[in-house]
Amino acid sequence: MSFLSTIKKYDDFSFEDYASGITEEMVLSSLKKEELTSKDFLNLLSPAASKHLEAMAKKANKLTVQHFGRTIGLYAPLYISNYCTNHCTYCGFSVKNKITRKQLTLEEIDTEAGQMAKTGLKHILLLTGEAKGLTEISYLADAVRVLKKYFSSIALEVFPMDEDEYILLRDAGVDSLTIYQEVYDRDIYSQVHLSGGKADYHYRLDTPERGARAGLRAVNVGTLFGLGELISEAFFSGLHARYLMDKFLETEISLSLPRINPAEGGFKAKYTLGDREFVQFILAYRLFLPKAGINLSTREKEEFRDNLLKLGITKFSAGSKTTVGGYNDDGDSTEQFDTSDKRGVDEVAAMIRNQGYQVVYKDWEAMW
Amino acid sequence: MSDKFILGGVVFNSRLLTGTGKFAAKSLIPGMIEASQCEIITMALRRVDKTSRDENVLSYIPKEITLLPNTSGARNAEEAVKIARIARAAGCGNFIKIEIITDMKYLMPDNEETIKATKILADEGFKVLPYMMPDLIAAKKLEAAGAAAVMPLGSPIGSNKGIQTRDIIKLIIENSDIPIIVDAGIGRPSHAAEAMEMGADAVLVNSAIACSSDPVKMAGAFKKAVEAGREAYLAELAEVHDTAYASSPFTGFLEA
């Protein structure tokens, strides 16, 4: 079994036709339920539900407070390499882009980590491009061992790997995995991933499962909004999260909603996720999956982030740099994408506290 | 009135245990403790950040309160045991609440691993409070393993559904020689009162207080509910009858 078989069930399903048949009553009925089916989830993602955002928001807020309290976790990304052998049409790190490439040495990683740790952050997300020949698993394991001196939780957002490689990295100190499918639509996937390891849709799709089987305690999934049709992409992301929750009871599953920002290479997104729909999707995720974590990155603007805080988000990134070595210099390397919220960790933390929420710097430490 | 709560050889006045998780600000904790009059508070050791005074939850807990570190995050007995040893070495005292959860979907405790960890830690001199899925046989095994109390769940953590496991908890209360502390699922003061009326020795309430819009006020409400439930239990509640009960007995004439 793979999530692919769930996706294939919808091969002949017309999201457009279904959406046009959604009535007010259907939306209200889905909104009232304690446990939502996948059809309820789709009803809440649809344009018919956009009139009921306030009611959805109230319920989302209540559910989030019930399961997470008034708390927001903080994390930041750390890019240690931007070498990449993939040709992905939308990504700043694409092999086709003539950018400054860099891979940090362990000493440089130590310096970066020390700089980041000064902000008080305890949870970090480690990122690279995909160049397995250069960014080897052993290099990542060494990097993780350096980072463990500074941080209590390390998540990985690198290239998909085999289960035994995840086990190796878990043993080095990685506890969580972020892996976005980017786009669940199989045709579009092959149109935007032209060459390199990432062109293998199915291998990527099963990556969260390999991570969970390897004993990573948390797995984060999502689609990159802009590549595929919006509602079906949101739908499959939510279904993927639920599939993982059902299959791996021991793994914490969360979702992110990255949407395309200008990146190197001048990619024009085919679809645009507007703010209103973005909010609606977060609310629908929360109502469908009351216990799932939802992350919000600095791709989003300050004011927008501040307004989203009470609507279902459980983690914010803060003070993010998306360049390699960005925490110590302001970048002779190229950003993977452009961040919008440029505030430092302290400023974001103050904003969270001002809204009556606790800032959680440390939520995890493996003590064994 | 000498209705004291004795746990692990220590005498307490309060039968309400609280927790440090999910508050909108850690600074609410002292007021919550004051209003609840609780004497025992649990905290997840994995969340304790000793590197920063502001972030260190321990700096918000008055010295006279008994700390109940818990092993949240542990997935097997071995991990729970390691956390307990770290807690003791860090000066958090001898009490330990064992939480071993391998199910992130419903957050159900793993009784089998919990029994193993209880045995190891009780043998090392810890006062062990295992959080458990209500099951009479497992409760008896925990007692035999040396637990200072058992903590059966009322309903899934954070569900606020109250005492859904009522009948099994009753069996555990009736058949245990150690205190029973109902933990998890208590969403309202009336749920806490119900557990106490049933004869539970104490209850642990965290989310229902921490997630309320006014945690201090809610803490006070729980204090009263726990006391009311306890007094009702001591006063022996009248039985509930399904049908009307004639106050003049039908067979009274035979006694004349």
Interface residues (C-beta under 8 A of the other chain):
Chain A: V65 Q66 H67 F68 G69 R70 T71 G120 K122 R217 M245 D246 L249 E250 T251 E252 I253 K291 R353 G356 Y357 Q358 V360 Y361 K362 D363 W364 E365 A366 M367 W368
Chain B: G21 K22 F23 A24 A25 K26 L45 R46 R47 V48 D49 S52 E55 G73 R75 E78 E79 K82 I83 I86 T102 D103 M104 K105 Y106 G158 N160 S207 A210 C211
